[in-house]
Amino acid sequence: MSYTNKPVPEEIKRWNWGAFMFNIIWGFGNKSYLPLLVLVPLLNLVWIFVCGIKGNEWAWKNGDYDSVETFMKVQETWNRAGFIYFIISIIMAVLFFIFFFTTMMAMIATSASHGY
């Protein structure tokens, strides 16, 4: 592992949607293995947020970037993909709950009309 103690520029210390949504894949792609802790039950509920918050710092320290601009271009791809995946996940969850509750209400209405 090539982890360094090099200082992390302030403009890098921001939320990373790629590290949040694709934590394990993002971790391997950025030579950062702390995201593997999402595999620990219950810890994972908190750790995904830690990955989103600290991801850029871990990637900066583990990577060999010649400039902040180069780093940000690489992470921008991860950020865009992670954010799009997040939005799709929210939409799918909403659709699932609408379908689930609609189905449950139809079943209740059917059983009530049959006198069950």
GUMARZA-197832 format. One line per field, with one value per residue (C-alpha): residue in one letter; x, y, z. Coordinates in pm, whole numbers, padded with zeros to 5 digits. Example, Ala and Ser with C-alpha at 12.3 -4.5 7.8 and 13.67 -1.06 7.14 Angstrom:
! GUMARZA-197832
vokol c(A/S) $
c1 c(01230/01367) $
c2 c(-00450/-00106) $
c3 c(00780/00714) $
//
This chain:
! GUMARZA-197832
vokol c(M/S/Y/T/N/K/P/V/P/E/E/I/K/R/W/N/W/G/A/F/M/F/N/I/I/W/G/F/G/N/K/S/Y/L/P/L/L/V/L/V/P/L/L/N/L/V/W/I/F/V/C/G/I/K/G/N/E/W/A/W/K/N/G/D/Y/D/S/V/E/T/F/M/K/V/Q/E/T/W/N/R/A/G/F/I/Y/F/I/I/S/I/I/M/A/V/L/F/F/I/F/F/F/T/T/M/M/A/M/I/A/T/S/A/S/H/G/Y) $
c1 c(00000/00131/-00037/00147/00128/00121/-00108/-00460/-00553/-00869/-01049/-01027/-01201/-01558/-01829/-01760/-02074/-01865/-01712/-02057/-02249/-01979/-01766/-01593/-01547/-01439/-01193/-01021/-01011/-00846/-00610/-00804/-00913/-01089/-01421/-01406/-01535/-01883/-01886/-01914/-02283/-02429/-02103/-02184/-02480/-02239/-01934/-02093/-02124/-01764/-01661/-01853/-01696/-01337/-01316/-01138/-00878/-00807/-00782/-00548/-00316/-00314/-00288/-00003/-00161/00051/-00214/-00542/-00700/-00603/-00734/-01063/-01114/-01072/-01304/-01561/-01637/-01690/-01900/-02125/-02179/-02242/-02490/-02682/-02694/-02817/-03102/-03198/-03195/-03426/-03666/-03669/-03733/-04024/-04171/-04133/-04316/-04593/-04636/-04617/-04871/-05104/-05094/-05152/-05448/-05599/-05561/-05722/-06008/-06061/-06063/-06300/-06544/-06549/-06613/-06284) $
c2 c(00000/00346/00543/00866/01136/01407/01695/01690/02012/02178/02166/01785/01758/01721/01459/01176/01011/00736/00635/00650/00443/00215/00195/-00142/-00105/00256/00147/-00109/00141/00402/00169/00234/-00067/00095/00079/-00300/-00230/-00192/-00573/-00566/-00593/-00288/-00094/-00068/00161/00422/00334/00416/00775/00773/00658/00947/01199/01067/00904/01189/01213/00839/00845/01146/00983/00645/00780/00925/01244/01523/01790/01859/01916/01567/01415/01603/01492/01129/01162/01360/01045/00852/01136/01156/00780/00759/01046/00904/00564/00731/00907/00585/00397/00654/00640/00259/00255/00498/00291/-00027/00123/00261/-00083/-00261/-00039/-00036/-00416/-00443/-00204/-00400/-00724/-00571/-00429/-00766/-00959/-00704/-00728/-01108/-01095/-01254) $
c3 c(00000/-00084/00196/00266/00525/00258/00352/00209/00027/00161/-00177/-00166/00172/00049/00006/-00239/-00383/-00543/-00210/-00048/-00305/-00449/-00132/-00186/-00563/-00516/-00246/-00468/-00755/-00533/-00341/-00024/00174/00470/00277/00327/00678/00523/00525/00907/01003/01181/01140/00771/00843/00976/00771/00433/00555/00679/00329/00173/00409/00417/00074/-00104/00171/00157/-00222/-00217/00038/-00142/-00494/-00691/-00824/-00963/-00904/-00731/-01073/-01193/-00872/-00897/-01259/-01157/-00859/-01059/-01260/-00937/-00795/-01099/-01114/-00738/-00742/-01040/-00869/-00549/-00735/-00916/-00583/-00423/-00721/-00714/-00336/-00375/-00659/-00454/-00156/-00375/-00534/-00199/-00023/-00324/-00335/00040/00026/-00264/-00069/00239/00033/-00138/00188/00347/00057/00086/00458/00570) $
//
